[in-house]
Amino acid sequence: MQTIKNALIALIVTVFFGSEVIAQQKSVVTFRPQAEKPAISKYIYSHFAEHLGRCIYGGFYVGENSPIPNTAGIRNDIIAALKKMKIPALRWPGGCFADTYHWKDGIGPKAQRPSMVNRWWGGVTEDNRFGTHDFLNMCEVLETEPYLAGNIGSGTVQELADWVQYVHSDTKNPMSDLRKKNGRDKPCSVRYWGVGNEAWGCGGNMTPEYYANEFKKYATFMSEWTSKGKIQRIASGANSADYNWTETLMKLIPVNMLEGVALHHYAVIEWNKKGSDDRFNEDTYFKSMQAALKMEELVTRHSAIMDKYDPQKKVALVVDEWGGWYDVADGTNPGFLYQQNTMRDAMIAGVTLNIFNNHADRVRMAALAQTVNVLQAVILTDKEKMILTPTYHVLEMYKVHQDATLLPLTIKTSDYTVGTERLPAVSISASVDTQKSVHITLTNIDSKQVNEVEIPLDGFTYKKVTGRILTSGNLQDKNTFDDPNKIKPSVFTGTKLQGGKLLVTLPPISVVVLNLD
Ligand code: AHR
């Protein structure tokens, strides 16, 4: 009834004042009293950097001799931006590239490292000048934890076991001797290890049964380090809604051999018709949001399968590739996956991170694909220039949730409708941190309608409410190298206290973070 009334109001407003006039919708939040309030793992806010296009070379890494200011070859402007955004972990070297990568080719004197062809990404020559030591040093500079993706597609058990030992070992053995010879005396703690990537596809086109056996074989030879509490083995997980993949892995791999199961899901409209990155209409935007919001169902259903085999939730669901995927930007190498980033991407990031937060009991790690110059990047570079994308700002705003305690909630939101199709307009998540500050993040994906959200505040003690907002007039708006600050967060003044409730007025296409201190 309320929806019909709202639709009528919107219709009357539109008829009398024209389609550009903004009508107002309503949403109501209820906090769920729940004994279990999981922590929102900071690792949900992790990132992914592959040897793909200009992510590593010409992105993160410009080399020590570059005129672009750098620290051991890593751009200083990127270091500063990522430290401000706070990235808890960084996944490397792939992606599909991981199952072609032989880590021993990337150590030792750079001039002596062998080359290979990067067969998945443009067929370019990979000369291995950025390898394990460069990556681990980069993680230290970025104050992030490394997440290494092992090669099980074209590698060997010995090779992966050696890699684990090479970085971790503090006793005398051939691998630690080699590491020391290459300049790193002290071992490095690498907790997160991917056991292959997309084993159902570029990682070897395996069946889940075959992969489960492969996983057990590799995981066995990594176990020396798990028993020391040092590493987490993450199985290559399902492609979006392939529930059989998760079911089979959970059935065949004992829970004590497995610390995480991955899931990859991209907000893509159609794989063979992805559409332009920055020239799209409202219908296309709506379809992108449908694809992004599918994450709610995916996480719910994959988690339910995991619950059957692991009711104690020991194994994490690790969504280590997510984000919007479009056709490459005009005039760029199709193998490099470079795309612009618009307000549509900010909306995808806002809703997806709220979904992950709300499923924090099982989703304990996720990685946006990819950090620099590839897919839904947070940073784009053009020679010495660098811009922060709308997606960057969303992650920077949401960082307040990292390691805070989830406040479980339910929202009854009006719909965002296009034609006969509808999606929930507002998404939300909330947490309380160790200082007792409450953080609420909200996204209104509706392109035309304002949404007033009612949030009950009884039970919270606070002195002030502050907030920031990211919004822009058009879905296609973006930051460019000529106009790098068109979209950036500003102070949010759209809150009002009324009868023990917080009323939040969300403009169309907006992301808001509120802090109750
Ligand atoms: O992120 C780009 C590619 O997408 C990755 O290499 C692969 O894992 C996925 O298919």
Residues whose N, C-alpha, C, O or C-beta is under 5 A from the ligand:
A	BS01	AHR	G95 C96 F97 E198 A369
